[in-house]
């Protein structure tokens, strides 16, 4: 089972994404949730998360900072960003932490599933 973390400070967004993932890839993935960057890092460490789906704009430690910390701890984690901000500087920072995707809200479920499936493929290929 792959371990997937959904991080978003908006409870409805987080719950909707977690439920979508549970429905569409729940047979191969354990889905975890976090409401901010600090909690995300704790869950990442405790549950040995393999795929992290992070909102960028969150109070405290934002998604980009959390991703950098995760990447420092484990280079093999897969990072996917979901954001409402179509900002080149964010996209550039996402590339710098080697994110495999940068998905804009509102998104379609198939975009997320495609990114998670690609993450699973990368995990299988390299590890």
C-alpha atoms as one frame of an Amber mdcrd trajectory, in Angstrom:
protein
   0.000   0.000   0.000   1.233   3.457  -0.916   1.032   6.124   1.792  -0.478
   9.401   0.523  -0.750  12.636   2.497  -3.305  15.338   1.632  -2.449  18.761
   3.073  -4.804  21.737   2.874  -5.823  24.333   5.453  -9.359  24.451   4.023
 -11.255  21.568   5.712 -13.768  21.104   2.894 -11.069  21.054   0.193  -8.983
  18.578   2.206 -11.937  16.307   2.955 -13.156  16.352  -0.660  -9.721  15.461
  -2.022  -9.181  12.724   0.583 -12.611  11.207  -0.182 -11.956  11.365  -3.931
  -8.626   9.597  -3.502 -10.154   7.016  -1.163 -12.847   6.269  -3.732 -10.567
   6.125  -6.786  -7.253   4.734  -5.471  -8.133   3.586  -1.949  -7.547  -0.048
  -2.864  -3.827   0.708  -3.346  -3.300   3.734  -1.070  -3.618   4.671   2.578
  -4.803   8.272   2.728  -3.655  10.590   5.533  -4.638  14.213   6.125  -2.992
  17.297   7.623  -4.356  20.815   8.056  -1.089  22.765   7.814   2.595  22.466
   7.017   3.695  21.726  10.566   1.183  18.899  10.956   2.130  17.637   7.476
   5.772  17.224   8.498   4.742  15.334  11.649   2.501  12.942   9.687   5.179
  12.626   6.969   7.709  11.430   9.561   5.366   9.249  11.600   3.655   7.457
   8.698   6.613   7.358   6.287   4.583   9.135   3.600   5.532   8.337   0.002
   3.312  10.823  -1.878   2.510  14.283  -0.504  -0.214  16.419  -2.085   0.203
  19.928  -0.731  -1.684  23.191  -0.990   0.837  26.014  -1.305  -0.781  28.879
   0.605  -1.269  27.894   4.227  -0.630  29.798   7.466   2.601  29.107   9.307
   4.696  26.679   7.298   3.345  26.873   3.754   3.308  23.968   1.303   6.556
  24.963  -0.398   8.435  25.140   2.909   6.925  21.830   4.048   7.952  20.224
   0.741  11.538  21.456   1.161  11.699  19.925   4.632  10.201  16.661   3.371
  12.665  16.565   0.485  15.590  17.111   2.888  14.380  14.263   5.088  13.736
  11.846   2.221  14.719  12.440  -1.360  12.503   9.604  -2.587   9.162  11.201
  -1.664   6.832  12.278  -4.457   5.519  15.834  -4.190   2.413  17.181  -5.918
   1.171  20.749  -5.472  -2.424  21.900  -5.690  -3.026  25.627  -5.573  -5.389
  28.394  -6.566  -2.395  30.594  -7.402  -1.299  30.715 -11.020   1.945  32.410
 -10.059   5.190  31.776 -11.926   7.311  32.223  -8.794   5.353  29.443  -7.069
   5.711  27.181 -10.087   9.443  27.904 -10.175   9.781  27.003  -6.484   7.759
  23.828  -7.095  10.325  22.815  -9.713  13.145  23.535  -7.261  11.752  20.929
  -4.816  11.308  18.471  -7.709   7.504  18.346  -7.595   6.077  16.027 -10.233
   2.980  18.168 -10.793   1.520  21.608 -10.150  -2.268  21.458 -10.372  -4.441
  24.564 -10.343  -7.719  24.783  -8.441 -10.403  24.168  -9.450  -9.170  20.833
 -10.741 -10.777  17.734 -12.152 -10.464  14.448 -10.264  -8.692  12.861 -13.216
  -5.833  15.384 -12.903  -5.180  14.331  -9.319  -5.544  10.630 -10.054  -3.156
  10.913 -12.999  -0.569  12.644 -10.769  -0.956  10.034  -7.996  -0.687   7.181
 -10.512   2.490   8.784 -11.895   3.825   9.054  -8.340   3.119   5.363  -7.729
   4.870   4.497 -10.995   7.953   6.504  -9.958   8.048   4.849  -6.537   7.863
   1.399  -8.161  10.470   2.281 -10.784  13.103   3.680  -8.460  12.491   1.891
  -5.205
